[in-house]
C-alpha cells in the first residue's frame, strides 16, 4: 500500500528534523488545556514539515493535526501528532514520538510511530501486520490480570487527575505493576511489541491513538472503549483478548470516563 511507505518516510524525516534542531532547552510557545500542557516551537515546525510533505504528493487530502487542521476534498484524512509526549521532549526524556496515520472513509489503514530518541519506527497497514525493524510484532497473550504489566497515562487538568489517581489506586493492587511513559502512541506500540501487556487511558485525542492503535491491533491486540464502544477521547483500552475483558471488567464499575 502506498500509504504505508509514505507515512513511514514522512515520520522518519520529521524525527530527523527534531533530533537535528532540538535545543538543550526547547522554547515553550504556549499552553493548551492547562499550564502544564505545553506547545513548543518545534511542535509547530514539525507539523508544518509533515503537512508540506503530505500536500506535495496528496494535495487534496484532509489533515487533522494536534496543532491545526486542513480540510480536504477526497476520502483520505491524515492524522498527525508532530510530538507525542511534548513534556518528555521538553525535559529531555527519551519517550516521545512522531505519530502519523491515514484514514480512508473513516477507517485507519496505515500508521507509523517514530519513537525518535530510541531510533525505533513502528509501522502497520490494515491487514498487513505490525512491524519494527523488519520483524513482525505480536502482543503478549494468555496473561492473567494479576500478572499483567499495564501502562497508563494522566490528563493535564487537576480534576481529571484526581479521578485517574483514584482509579489507579484500585487497579494497582490487582496487576503486576503499572508503567507511565508519557506518550500514548509509544504506549500502544509497547503493547504491540510485548513490552507491556495492556494499556488504558481517558482523554486521548485521535492523533494520540490513530497510528498506535492500528499498530497494536495489527499485532493482535484488541483496541476499544468501554461497554462495547470504540475507543475515543472518552476512553481507550488495549490488550490481548482475555486480558482486555479482565481489565474492562475491573475498570467499568469505577466509572473511569468521569471527571471530578
N, C-alpha and C positions, 0 to 999 in steps of 0.2 A: 504493500500500500504506500502510495506516495507520501501520505501524511506522516507515516511512521518515520521515514527518513528525514522529513523536513522538520518535525518537532525536535528530533534529536540534534540535528545540525544547528538549529537556532538556539536550543538550550545550551549546547556546548559553547557556541560563540558568546552568548550572554555571560556564561560563567567565566570565560577567559577575560572578558572585559572587566568584570567585577574584581577578579583577582589582580589584574594589572593596575586598576585605578583605586582600589580601596586604600584610603589613607590610614594612618595609625589611629586617628580619631575621626570617623565619618561625620559629616555635617548633618545635623538634625534640622530639617526644614520646617516641620510642622508636627502636630499631633492629631489623632483622629478621634476614636471613641473615648479616650481618657488621656491624661497627661503621660501615662506610661506606654501608650500606643503610638509609636513614632513613625515618621516618614523621613528617610534620608535623601540627600541629593542623588545618590546612586540608585535608589529605588526608581526615581523618575527617569533618570538617564537610561537605565537598563530597560525599562518598559518601552521607552521611545525607540531604543535599538531593536527590540523584539518586534514592535509594531512596524517599523520601517522594513524589516526583513520579510515580514508576512505580506505587507502591501506590495512589495516588489514582485512577488510571484503570485499572490492571490488578492488582487486589488478589490474584488467585490465581496470578500468575506467580512463578516462582523467580528469584532474583537471585544471581549469582556475582560478588562484588566483591573487589578486591585486599585491602581492609581487613576483609572479612567476607562472609557469605552469608546467604541466607534461602531456606528450602525453599518449594516451590510445589506446586500440585495439578494443573496443566494441562500442556500440551505445550510451553509457552513458557518460555525462560530468558533473562534479561538478563545480559550480561557487561560489567562496569563497571570501568574504571580511572579513579578521580577525578583523579589527577595522574600521567600517564605522563611520566617524566623528573623525578622529585622532586628529585634533586640539582641539576639545572638550575634548577628552581623555587627551591630554597634559595639558590642563588648569584646569582639574577637573570639567568641566561642565557635567551635567547629561544627555547629549543627544548623546550617541554613542552606537554602536551595533555590534554584530557579525551577519553576514548575510551569509547564505548558501542556495544554490538552486541546484536542479538536473534537467538536461536536458536529454531527451531521443529522439534521432533523431532530435535534434534541438528545441524541444518543452519543455518548463519548466513544470515539472509535480509535483514538491514538493518544498517547501521552508520554511525556518524558519528564523526569525529575532529576536534575543535576545537583547532587549534594556536593557543592563545589569544593569546600575545604578537604573533603575526603577523596576527591577525584573519582567519584562514583556517579555514573549516569544510568539510571533505571529507565527502562523503556517497555512499552507494551502497545500492541494493536489488538483490536477486538477480534477474538478468536485465534490469535496468533501467539499467545503466551506472554509471559513477563520475563525480561532479560536483564542481566547485569554482566558486563564484560564477557559476552559470548556464552554465558551459562544461563540455562533456563531456571527460573526461580520456582520454588514450591513452598507454600506456607506450612507451618507445623500442624500436624493433625493428631487426633487422639489424645489431646492434652486435657485433663480434667481441670475444673476451675481451681481447685486447691493447689495445683502445680503450675498455674499459668502466670507467666510474666506479662503484665499488662501495662501498656503505655497510655497516657492521657495528657491532657493539656488544660489550661485555665484561661478564662477570659480576662479582659482588661478592666472591666467595671467591678467595683468593690462588692456590690450586691450579688452579682453573679458568682464572684469568687467565694463568697461566704457559703452559698449553696453548694458549689463544687467541693469545697473543703468538707462540708458536712457529708456529702455523698462519698467522698474518698475515705472518710472515717469508717463507713460501713463496708466499703469494698476491700480495703487493705487487709483486714483480718481474714478475709475469705480467699485470698490469692497468694501465690508465691511471693510476689513483690510488685511494686509499681515503678515505672520509669516515666520521666517527664523530660522530653528532649527539647521542646520549644518550637518545633516546626512540623505541622501536621502532615505535609506531603512526605517528609522524611519518615515520620512515624508509620504511615501507611506502607511505605516501601520496606520498613523494618518488619512489618507483618509478612509481607511478600517474601522476604529473604529468610524468614525464620529466626530473626534476631529478637523478636518479641512474639508472644503468642496471640495477643489481642490488643485492641485499641478502642477507646471511646472518647468522645468529646462533644460538648454542647457549644454551639456558636460558630461553627466553621462556615465559611463562605465557599461558593463554587470554585473559586481559584485556589482554595486550600485543599480541596478533596478531589477535584476532577481527574487530574493525572494520576495522583497516588491511589485513588480509589480504583481506577481501571487496572493499574499495575497489581494491586492486591487481589482484585477479582480474577485476573488472568493467572495469578499464582495459586488459585484455588480457594481463596478466602471468600467469605460471604460479607458483603458490604451493604448495610441498610440502616434504617431508623428503628423506632420503637413501634410495637404493635402492628408489624407488617408494612409499615410505611417505608418509602425510600429514604435514604439518607438525605439530609437537608441541613440548612442552618439551625434547625431545631435540635437535631441530634444525629450523630454518626457513630455507628458501631461496626467493628471489623474483626473477624476471627474466622477460623475454620468452622464448618458445621459441627455441632456438638458444643463446642466452647461458645460459639455465638449465642446459642439458645440459653446456655447456663448464665452467661453474662447478662443477657437480655432479662432473664427472669430475676436476677439479683438486682438489676438497676430499675426495672419498671416500677416496683412499689415505692421506690424512693423519689419518684416524680422528678427525674433529672432534667426535664425541659423547663422547669420553673426558674424564676429569678427572684431574689429577695426584694 
